[in-house]
Amino acid sequence: MSIRILSDALVNKIAAGEVVERPASVVKELVENALDAGSKTVRVTLRGGGRALIRVTDDGHGMTRDDALLCLERHATSKIRSEDDLVKVRTLGFRGEALPSIAAVCRFTLTTRPRDADVGTEVRVEGGRMGGVKDAGCAPGTEIDCRSLFYNLPVRRKFLRTTATELGHCVEAVARQALVRPGVDFTVLHDGREVLRAPAAAGLGQRARAILGEEAGSLVPVEHAARGVEVTGLVAPPGLHRAGRTGSTYLYVNGRFVRDAVLRRALADAYRGLIPRGRHPVVVLEVRLAPEEVDVNVHPSKIEVRFRDPSGVGTTVSEAVRAALQAHGVQRVHRPVPAGLQRQVGDQVGLPLPAHPDEDPRLAGLEPLPADNAPRTAEPPPDRMGTPSRGYPPMWVADALEAAAAEEEAGTRVLGVVGGRWICCEAPDGGLAAVDGRAAREVVLRNRLAHEHAVGEGRPQRLLTPTLVDLARADAQTLETHRELLEGLHLDLAPLGPGEIAVRTVPASVVHLEIPTLLEELAAALGDEPSIEVVIETIAAHAADRGAVGESEARQLIAGLHALGEEVATARWTAAELAQRAR
């Protein structure tokens, strides 16, 4: 087949596929344009979840007739002039693709008027074809009507979700912009009903309560600067967290909402050990740095960025959140762990902790602890860690039991479990140690899964009824792309449609999985760094957080840690310290 130049209409529809995925994509682009125009009031009107109508009205600068016509040409923009501007972007939009791409897939009307003009301009476009231009009487600013979205692309329209789902995405798109701009008045109406109201606010705290609810009043302020990076915003105390990132975690770079792996890892590092794995803190955090230090031109929807110094940015964000939490009274223990991992625990066992345990030689790694005095068997019973698979236990578990028996003679023992998590142990010197049981469970499960994968010992556990999961389309696509990796850990996923997946099998060595949450976590992890190791770590971390740690399991965990030569978060008090406290 010979090569030929595509028509302008087809090019615009292809570009629309990059920019316009659903009604919320249109809302995002139009609201960003309104904000770039200096608007102080933004009103979004929707019908049918955005299918029937999306109207965005603002009181910004407005456009002349020439600019109103030019803005509908591809790559026409007022926001950059040269390559130098492209590496120092200070606006939300800049590509010049949004309006022509939107106009190519709906019945489009642009009405605009500059403040110094007596009359405005109305431009109509239908399916990418110019429909007419005329004078219009209108208020200063711009109003854009998008009706019958995807009317000329019925296949794309068929893949839209329910009205409630699409409306939720539209409202979330506005909320993301409103949170970081408290001085702008935002309103969203759907079918004549107000679904979001965020009047101009005095500060971020007031705006957060309007968007996130009254619980946002307990958020902790953040203000930190280092390495040329300024971090401001609000973060949740450890008790305030939600199941998913959407509606809870809002991260911004120079005023732009982003989904960035560097910032997510920094946030996870700051909260590790303070909130359960699989949960997400309520956070509104803005990172500001010189525009030339961040590349925003890496994604068509401009939702991803690339930092020149990702390590420095991540470190600064972690420091900022930790400092805010510590100022709020949250105490933690930091312990370096082999393989570069780090676990953090708070003062949840009722005893005072040294200011920094790594500086105290008494906080050396916890000595291996024995199991109880019950007769030992070659195969431990099933427990909350999961149902043993065929061939279980591998050699390291048997070694662990033998090692625990040897340590029993040394006089150490498990005293019990506090709060279903903290394993309290008596050390040979009469001191007390507290081990994070969930962190221990994660380490043991991770090694079990890695061992089973390496030697082909694991087996799938077929679900009696496949679990149907409805994911964001991007997450489902990520899982489909890396399906082979998931099948290596016996996760059998069958795609049913856009965003819909049926899970037929899971690894037999782990149970009590919350499959929808696990798939969201896997999609996020694989999107950052796809590998079998990432799959193993994500499954282990997810499974480790399911259920309390029992005493029988606690002994197995301590024995397993010894056999593996691993350490997890540990706090320790000597007999002298305990005696002093008793006085």
C-alpha positions as CSV (number, residue, x, y, z in Angstrom):
1,M,0.0,0.0,0.0
2,S,1.4,3.4,-1.0
3,I,2.1,6.2,1.5
4,R,-0.1,9.2,1.4
5,I,-0.8,12.4,3.3
6,L,-3.8,12.2,5.6
7,S,-6.6,14.7,5.3
8,D,-6.9,17.5,7.8
9,A,-10.2,16.1,9.1
10,L,-8.6,12.7,9.8
11,V,-5.5,14.3,11.4
12,N,-7.7,16.3,13.7
13,K,-9.7,13.2,14.7
14,I,-6.4,11.3,15.5
15,A,-5.2,14.2,17.6
16,A,-8.6,14.2,19.3
17,G,-7.9,10.6,20.3
18,E,-4.9,11.8,22.2
19,V,-6.5,14.8,23.8
20,V,-10.2,13.8,24.2
21,E,-10.7,10.5,25.8
22,R,-14.0,11.3,27.6
23,P,-16.1,14.4,28.6
24,A,-13.7,15.0,31.5
25,S,-10.9,15.5,29.0
26,V,-12.8,18.4,27.4
27,V,-13.6,19.9,30.8
28,K,-9.9,19.8,31.8
29,E,-8.7,21.4,28.6
30,L,-11.3,24.2,28.6
31,V,-10.9,25.0,32.3
32,E,-7.1,25.2,31.9
33,N,-7.6,27.6,29.0
34,A,-9.9,29.7,31.2
35,L,-7.3,29.8,34.0
36,D,-4.5,30.7,31.6
37,A,-6.7,33.6,30.5
38,G,-6.6,35.1,34.0
39,S,-10.2,34.2,34.9
40,K,-11.5,34.8,38.4
41,T,-14.8,33.0,37.9
42,V,-15.2,29.7,36.0
43,R,-18.6,28.1,35.5
44,V,-19.0,24.6,34.1
45,T,-22.4,23.4,32.8
46,L,-23.0,19.8,32.0
47,R,-25.9,17.7,30.6
48,G,-25.9,13.9,30.4
49,G,-22.6,13.5,32.1
50,G,-21.0,15.7,29.5
51,R,-22.3,13.7,26.5
52,A,-25.1,16.1,25.6
53,L,-23.4,19.4,26.7
54,I,-20.2,20.8,28.1
55,R,-20.2,24.5,28.5
56,V,-17.3,26.4,30.2
57,T,-17.8,30.1,30.8
58,D,-15.1,32.4,32.2
59,D,-14.4,36.1,32.8
60,G,-10.9,36.0,31.4
61,H,-9.2,38.2,28.8
62,G,-11.3,37.1,25.9
63,M,-10.2,37.0,22.2
64,T,-10.4,39.2,19.2
65,R,-12.1,37.8,16.0
66,D,-8.7,37.0,14.4
67,D,-7.5,35.1,17.5
68,A,-10.9,33.3,17.8
69,L,-10.4,32.0,14.3
70,L,-6.7,31.2,14.7
71,C,-7.2,29.3,18.0
72,L,-9.0,26.6,16.0
73,E,-6.0,25.9,13.9
74,R,-3.7,23.1,15.0
75,H,-0.6,24.1,16.9
76,A,-1.8,27.7,17.2
77,T,-1.1,29.1,20.6
78,S,-0.4,32.4,22.4
79,K,1.6,30.7,25.1
80,I,5.0,29.9,23.5
81,R,7.0,31.7,20.8
82,S,10.3,29.8,20.6
83,E,12.1,26.6,21.7
84,D,13.3,28.6,24.8
85,D,9.7,29.1,25.8
86,L,9.1,25.4,25.5
87,V,11.6,24.6,28.3
88,K,10.3,27.3,30.5
89,V,6.6,26.7,30.3
90,R,4.6,28.8,32.8
91,T,1.1,28.1,31.6
92,L,-1.2,25.1,31.9
93,G,-1.8,24.8,28.1
94,F,0.7,25.4,25.4
95,R,0.4,22.7,22.6
96,G,-2.3,24.4,20.6
97,E,-4.1,21.1,19.9
98,A,-7.0,21.1,22.4
99,L,-9.5,23.4,20.7
100,P,-9.3,22.0,17.2
101,S,-9.2,18.4,18.5
102,I,-12.3,19.1,20.6
103,A,-14.1,20.8,17.8
104,A,-13.4,17.8,15.5
105,V,-15.6,15.5,17.7
106,C,-18.6,17.7,18.7
107,R,-20.9,20.5,17.7
108,F,-18.7,23.4,18.9
109,T,-19.5,27.1,19.5
110,L,-17.0,29.7,20.7
111,T,-18.2,33.0,22.0
112,T,-15.7,35.5,23.2
113,R,-15.0,39.2,23.8
114,P,-12.0,41.1,25.0
115,R,-12.6,43.7,27.8
116,D,-11.8,46.6,25.6
117,A,-14.1,45.6,22.7
118,D,-17.7,46.7,22.2
119,V,-18.8,43.5,20.5
120,G,-17.8,39.9,20.7
121,T,-17.3,37.1,18.2
122,E,-19.2,33.8,17.7
123,V,-17.6,30.9,15.8
124,R,-19.4,27.7,15.0
125,V,-17.7,24.4,14.1
126,E,-19.4,21.1,13.4
127,G,-17.2,17.9,13.4
128,G,-14.1,19.9,12.5
129,R,-15.8,21.9,9.7
130,M,-16.2,25.6,10.0
131,G,-19.9,26.5,10.3
132,G,-19.9,30.3,10.4
133,V,-18.5,33.4,12.1
134,K,-20.6,36.4,13.3
135,D,-20.7,39.3,15.8
136,A,-22.2,38.5,19.2
137,G,-23.3,40.4,22.2
138,C,-21.7,38.9,25.2
139,A,-20.0,39.7,28.5
140,P,-16.2,40.0,28.5
141,G,-14.5,36.6,28.6
142,T,-15.1,33.4,26.8
143,E,-17.8,30.8,26.6
144,I,-17.3,27.5,24.8
145,D,-20.2,25.1,24.1
146,C,-19.5,21.5,23.2
147,R,-22.7,19.5,22.3
148,S,-23.2,15.9,21.3
149,L,-19.7,14.8,22.1
150,F,-18.4,12.0,19.7
151,Y,-21.6,12.3,17.6
152,N,-19.5,11.6,14.5
153,L,-17.5,8.9,16.2
154,P,-20.1,6.4,17.4
155,V,-17.5,3.7,18.3
156,R,-15.8,6.2,20.7
157,R,-19.2,7.2,22.1
158,K,-20.2,3.6,22.7
159,F,-17.2,3.2,25.0
160,L,-18.2,5.9,27.4
161,R,-19.4,4.8,30.8
162,T,-22.6,5.6,32.7
163,T,-23.8,9.1,33.2
164,A,-22.8,9.0,36.9
165,T,-19.3,7.8,36.1
166,E,-18.6,10.4,33.4
167,L,-20.1,13.1,35.7
168,G,-17.8,12.0,38.5
169,H,-14.7,12.3,36.2
170,C,-15.8,15.8,35.1
171,V,-16.3,17.0,38.6
172,E,-12.9,15.5,39.6
173,A,-11.3,17.4,36.7
174,V,-12.6,20.7,38.0
175,A,-11.8,19.8,41.7
176,R,-8.1,19.2,40.7
177,Q,-7.9,22.8,39.3
178,A,-9.9,24.4,42.1
179,L,-7.9,23.0,44.9
180,V,-4.6,24.7,44.0
181,R,-6.3,28.0,43.1
182,P,-8.3,29.2,46.1
183,G,-8.7,32.7,44.7
184,V,-10.8,31.6,41.7
185,D,-14.6,31.0,42.0
186,F,-15.6,27.6,40.6
187,T,-19.1,26.2,40.0
188,V,-20.2,23.0,38.3
189,L,-23.9,22.4,37.3
190,H,-25.3,19.1,36.0
191,D,-28.8,19.0,34.5
192,G,-29.6,22.2,36.3
193,R,-28.3,21.0,39.7
194,E,-25.3,22.4,41.4
195,V,-22.8,19.5,42.0
196,L,-19.7,21.5,43.0
197,R,-19.4,24.9,44.5
198,A,-16.1,26.4,45.5
199,P,-16.4,30.2,46.1
200,A,-13.2,32.2,46.1
201,A,-11.4,31.4,49.4
202,A,-8.9,33.1,51.6
203,G,-6.5,30.2,51.5
204,L,-5.9,26.5,50.7
205,G,-7.4,25.3,54.0
206,Q,-10.7,26.9,53.3
207,R,-10.7,25.7,49.7
208,A,-9.8,22.1,50.8
209,R,-12.8,22.0,53.1
210,A,-15.1,23.1,50.2
211,I,-13.7,20.4,47.9
212,L,-12.8,17.5,50.2
213,G,-15.2,18.0,53.0
214,E,-15.0,19.0,56.7
215,E,-12.4,16.3,57.4
216,A,-10.0,18.4,55.5
217,G,-10.0,20.7,58.5
218,S,-7.6,18.2,60.2
219,L,-5.0,18.4,57.5
220,V,-1.5,19.5,58.5
221,P,0.1,22.5,56.7
222,V,3.4,21.9,54.8
223,E,5.9,24.6,54.1
224,H,9.5,23.5,53.2
225,A,12.2,24.6,50.8
226,A,15.5,23.0,49.9
227,R,17.6,22.2,46.8
228,G,15.8,24.9,44.8
229,V,12.5,23.2,45.4
230,E,9.6,24.7,47.4
231,V,6.9,22.4,48.8
232,T,3.7,23.7,50.2
233,G,0.2,22.4,50.9
234,L,-1.7,20.2,53.3
235,V,-1.1,16.6,54.3
236,A,-3.2,14.2,56.4
237,P,-2.3,12.9,59.9
238,P,-1.8,9.1,59.9
239,G,-5.5,8.4,60.8
240,L,-6.9,10.1,57.6
241,H,-6.5,7.9,54.5
242,R,-8.7,6.5,51.8
243,A,-8.8,3.4,49.6
244,G,-7.9,5.0,46.3
245,R,-5.7,7.9,45.0
246,T,-8.6,9.6,43.1
247,G,-10.3,12.0,45.5
248,S,-7.5,11.8,48.1
249,T,-4.0,12.5,46.6
250,Y,-3.6,15.7,44.7
251,L,0.0,16.4,43.6
252,Y,0.9,19.6,41.6
253,V,4.1,20.8,39.9
254,N,4.1,24.6,39.3
255,G,0.3,24.7,39.5
256,R,-0.2,21.7,37.2
257,F,-1.9,18.5,38.5
258,V,0.3,15.6,37.7
259,R,0.5,11.8,38.1
260,D,4.2,11.4,38.8
261,A,6.1,8.4,40.0
262,V,8.8,10.4,41.7
263,L,6.3,12.3,43.9
264,R,4.2,9.2,44.6
265,R,7.3,7.3,45.8
266,A,8.3,10.3,48.0
267,L,4.9,10.5,49.5
268,A,4.8,6.7,50.1
269,D,8.2,6.9,51.7
270,A,7.1,9.7,54.1
271,Y,4.0,7.7,55.2
272,R,5.5,4.2,55.2
273,G,4.6,2.5,58.5
274,L,2.1,5.2,59.4
275,I,-0.8,4.1,57.3
276,P,-1.8,0.6,56.1
277,R,-0.4,-0.5,52.8
278,G,-2.9,-0.1,50.0
279,R,-4.4,3.1,51.6
280,H,-3.6,6.6,50.4
281,P,-3.3,9.7,52.6
282,V,-5.5,12.8,51.9
283,V,-2.9,15.2,50.5
284,V,-2.9,18.5,48.6
285,L,0.8,19.1,47.8
286,E,2.3,21.6,45.4
287,V,5.9,21.5,44.3
288,R,7.4,24.7,42.8
289,L,10.8,24.9,41.1
290,A,12.3,26.8,38.2
291,P,10.4,26.0,34.9
292,E,13.6,24.9,33.2
293,E,14.1,22.2,35.9
294,V,11.0,20.3,34.8
295,D,9.9,19.1,31.4
296,V,6.1,19.3,31.0
297,N,6.1,18.4,27.3
298,V,6.1,14.6,27.8
299,H,2.5,13.6,27.5
300,P,-0.4,14.8,25.2
301,S,-2.7,15.6,28.1
302,K,0.2,17.2,30.0
303,I,-0.5,15.2,33.1
304,E,3.0,13.7,33.4
305,V,6.3,15.6,33.9
306,R,10.0,14.8,34.0
307,F,12.4,16.4,36.5
308,R,16.0,17.2,35.7
309,D,16.9,16.1,39.3
310,P,14.3,13.6,40.3
311,S,16.3,12.4,43.3
312,G,16.5,15.9,44.7
313,V,12.9,16.6,44.2
314,G,11.8,13.3,45.8
315,T,14.0,13.8,48.8
316,T,12.8,17.3,49.4
317,V,9.1,16.2,49.2
318,S,9.7,13.4,51.7
319,E,11.5,15.8,54.0
320,A,8.7,18.3,53.8
321,V,6.0,15.8,54.6
322,R,8.0,14.2,57.5
323,A,8.7,17.6,59.0
324,A,5.0,18.5,58.9
325,L,4.0,15.2,60.5
326,Q,6.7,15.5,63.2
327,A,5.5,19.0,63.9
328,H,2.1,17.6,64.3
329,G,3.4,15.2,67.0
330,V,3.8,12.0,64.9
331,Q,6.8,10.1,66.1
332,R,8.6,7.4,64.1
333,V,11.6,5.1,64.0
334,H,13.8,4.9,61.0
335,R,15.9,1.8,60.4
336,P,18.0,1.0,57.3
337,V,17.1,-2.4,55.9
338,P,19.1,-4.6,53.4
339,A,18.4,-4.0,49.7
340,G,17.8,-0.3,50.3
341,L,14.4,-0.8,51.8
342,Q,13.3,1.3,54.8
343,R,10.5,0.7,57.3
344,Q,9.1,3.4,59.6
345,V,7.0,2.9,62.7
346,G,5.5,5.3,65.2
347,D,5.5,5.2,69.0
348,Q,2.5,2.8,69.1
349,V,3.7,0.3,71.7
350,G,3.4,2.7,74.7
351,L,7.1,3.1,75.4
352,P,9.4,6.1,74.7
353,L,11.7,5.8,71.7
354,P,15.2,7.2,71.3
355,A,15.3,10.3,69.1
356,H,17.1,8.5,66.3
357,P,17.7,4.8,66.8
358,D,20.4,4.5,64.2
359,E,22.6,6.6,66.5
360,D,22.0,4.3,69.5
361,P,24.1,1.1,69.5
362,R,21.5,-0.5,71.8
363,L,19.2,-0.6,68.8
364,A,21.2,-3.2,66.9
365,G,19.2,-5.7,64.9
366,L,16.8,-7.9,66.9
367,E,18.4,-11.2,67.8
368,P,16.6,-14.2,66.3
369,L,13.7,-15.5,68.5
370,P,12.4,-19.0,69.0
371,A,9.0,-20.5,68.4
372,D,7.0,-21.7,71.4
373,N,7.6,-25.0,73.2
374,A,5.1,-27.0,71.1
375,P,6.5,-29.9,69.2
376,R,7.7,-28.9,65.8
377,T,6.5,-30.3,62.5
378,A,8.0,-30.2,59.0
379,E,5.0,-28.2,57.7
380,P,3.4,-25.3,59.6
381,P,-0.4,-25.1,59.6
382,P,-2.2,-22.7,57.3
383,D,-2.4,-19.2,58.9
384,R,-3.1,-15.6,57.9
385,M,0.0,-15.5,55.8
386,G,-1.8,-17.8,53.3
387,T,-2.5,-21.4,52.5
388,P,0.6,-23.5,51.9
389,S,1.1,-24.5,48.3
390,R,2.2,-28.0,47.1
391,G,5.8,-28.6,48.1
392,Y,5.6,-26.1,51.0
393,P,7.6,-25.3,52.9
394,P,10.7,-24.6,50.9
395,M,14.1,-25.2,52.5
396,W,14.5,-21.8,54.0
397,V,11.3,-22.4,56.1
398,A,12.7,-25.7,57.5
399,D,16.0,-23.9,58.2
400,A,14.0,-21.2,60.0
401,L,12.4,-23.7,62.3
402,E,15.7,-25.3,63.1
403,A,17.2,-21.9,63.7
404,A,14.3,-20.9,66.0
405,A,14.8,-24.1,68.0
406,A,18.4,-23.2,68.5
407,E,17.6,-19.7,69.6
408,E,15.0,-21.0,72.0
409,E,17.9,-22.5,74.0
410,A,19.4,-18.9,74.2
411,G,16.4,-17.8,76.2
412,T,14.6,-15.4,73.9
413,R,10.9,-15.7,73.4
414,V,7.8,-14.1,71.9
415,L,5.7,-12.5,74.6
416,G,2.7,-11.6,72.5
417,V,1.2,-9.3,69.9
418,V,0.0,-5.8,70.6
419,G,-2.8,-4.3,68.5
420,G,-2.7,-7.2,66.0
421,R,0.6,-5.8,64.6
422,W,3.5,-5.3,67.0
423,I,5.3,-8.5,68.0
424,C,6.7,-8.1,71.5
425,C,9.7,-10.2,72.3
426,E,12.0,-10.8,75.3
427,A,15.6,-10.6,74.4
428,P,18.4,-12.7,76.1
429,D,19.5,-9.7,78.2
430,G,16.0,-9.2,79.7
431,G,15.2,-6.3,77.4
432,L,12.1,-5.8,75.3
433,A,11.9,-5.5,71.5
434,A,8.9,-4.7,69.3
435,V,8.9,-5.9,65.7
436,D,6.5,-4.6,63.0
437,G,4.6,-7.8,62.3
438,R,3.1,-6.6,59.0
439,A,6.5,-5.6,57.7
440,A,7.8,-9.0,58.8
441,R,4.9,-10.7,57.0
442,E,5.7,-8.7,53.8
443,V,9.3,-9.7,53.8
444,V,8.5,-13.4,54.4
445,L,5.7,-13.4,51.7
446,R,8.0,-11.6,49.2
447,N,10.7,-14.2,49.7
448,R,8.1,-17.0,49.5
449,L,6.7,-15.7,46.2
450,A,10.2,-15.1,44.8
451,H,11.3,-18.6,45.7
452,E,8.2,-20.2,44.2
453,H,8.6,-18.2,41.0
454,A,12.3,-19.0,40.7
455,V,11.9,-22.8,41.1
456,G,8.5,-23.2,39.6
457,E,7.1,-24.4,42.8
458,G,4.0,-22.2,43.0
459,R,0.6,-23.0,41.7
460,P,-2.5,-21.0,40.8
461,Q,-5.6,-21.0,42.9
462,R,-8.7,-20.9,40.6
463,L,-11.5,-18.8,42.0
464,L,-14.8,-20.5,42.3
465,T,-16.4,-17.5,40.5
466,P,-14.2,-15.0,38.5
467,T,-14.0,-11.6,40.2
468,L,-15.1,-8.8,37.9
469,V,-13.2,-5.6,38.4
470,D,-14.0,-2.2,36.9
471,L,-10.8,-0.1,36.5
472,A,-9.8,3.2,35.0
473,R,-9.2,2.6,31.3
474,A,-5.5,3.5,31.6
475,D,-5.0,1.1,34.5
476,A,-6.7,-1.8,32.6
477,Q,-4.5,-1.1,29.6
478,T,-1.4,-1.2,31.8
479,L,-2.4,-4.6,33.2
480,E,-3.1,-5.9,29.7
481,T,0.3,-4.7,28.5
482,H,2.1,-6.5,31.3
483,R,-0.2,-9.6,31.3
484,E,2.7,-12.0,30.8
485,L,4.4,-10.7,34.0
486,L,1.2,-11.2,36.0
487,E,0.7,-14.7,34.7
488,G,4.2,-15.5,35.9
489,L,2.7,-15.1,39.4
490,H,-0.5,-17.0,38.5
491,L,-2.7,-13.9,38.2
492,D,-4.9,-14.8,35.2
493,L,-6.7,-11.7,33.9
494,A,-9.2,-11.7,31.1
495,P,-10.2,-8.4,29.6
496,L,-14.0,-8.0,29.0
497,G,-14.2,-4.5,27.7
498,P,-12.7,-1.0,28.3
499,G,-11.7,-0.9,31.9
500,E,-13.4,-4.3,32.8
501,I,-11.3,-7.3,33.8
502,A,-12.2,-10.8,35.1
503,V,-9.7,-12.3,37.5
504,R,-9.8,-16.1,37.2
505,T,-6.8,-17.2,39.3
506,V,-4.5,-15.9,42.1
507,P,-1.3,-17.2,43.6
508,A,-2.2,-20.1,45.9
509,S,0.4,-19.1,48.5
510,V,-1.5,-15.9,49.4
511,V,-5.1,-15.5,50.4
512,H,-7.4,-12.8,51.7
513,L,-6.6,-10.6,48.7
514,E,-8.8,-7.6,48.0
515,I,-8.6,-8.1,44.2
516,P,-9.9,-4.7,43.0
517,T,-7.4,-2.8,45.3
518,L,-4.6,-5.2,44.3
519,L,-5.1,-4.5,40.6
520,E,-5.1,-0.8,41.1
521,E,-1.8,-1.1,43.1
522,L,-0.3,-3.4,40.4
523,A,-1.3,-0.9,37.6
524,A,0.3,2.0,39.4
525,A,3.5,0.0,40.2
526,L,3.8,-1.5,36.7
527,G,3.3,1.9,35.1
528,D,6.4,3.1,37.0
529,E,8.7,0.2,36.7
530,P,7.5,-3.1,35.0
531,S,9.3,-6.2,36.2
532,I,8.5,-9.5,37.9
533,E,10.2,-8.1,41.1
534,V,7.7,-5.3,41.1
535,V,4.8,-7.7,40.8
536,I,6.1,-9.8,43.6
537,E,6.7,-6.8,45.9
538,T,3.2,-5.4,45.2
539,I,1.4,-8.7,45.8
540,A,3.4,-9.3,49.0
541,A,2.8,-5.8,50.3
542,H,-0.9,-6.1,49.6
543,A,-1.3,-9.5,51.1
544,A,0.7,-8.6,54.2
545,D,-1.7,-5.9,55.2
546,R,-4.7,-8.2,55.3
547,G,-5.7,-9.1,58.9
548,A,-4.1,-9.1,62.3
549,V,-0.9,-11.0,63.2
550,G,-1.6,-13.9,65.6
551,E,0.8,-15.3,68.1
552,S,1.4,-18.5,66.2
553,E,2.1,-16.6,63.0
554,A,4.3,-14.2,65.0
555,R,6.7,-17.0,65.9
556,Q,6.8,-18.2,62.4
557,L,7.5,-14.7,61.1
558,I,10.4,-14.1,63.6
559,A,11.8,-17.5,62.6
560,G,11.5,-16.7,58.9
561,L,13.2,-13.4,59.3
562,H,16.2,-15.1,61.0
563,A,16.5,-17.7,58.3
564,L,16.4,-15.1,55.6
565,G,18.8,-12.8,57.3
566,E,16.3,-10.0,56.9
567,E,15.4,-7.1,59.3
568,V,12.3,-5.0,59.5
569,A,11.3,-2.0,61.7
570,T,12.3,-2.8,65.2
571,A,12.4,-0.8,68.5
572,R,14.3,-2.1,71.5
573,W,14.6,-1.2,75.2
574,T,17.2,-2.7,77.5
575,A,16.4,-4.2,80.9
576,A,17.9,-1.0,82.5
577,E,15.6,1.3,80.5
578,L,12.6,-0.8,81.5
579,A,13.6,-0.7,85.2
580,Q,14.0,3.0,85.0
581,R,10.6,3.4,83.5
582,A,9.1,1.2,86.2
583,R,10.3,3.6,88.8
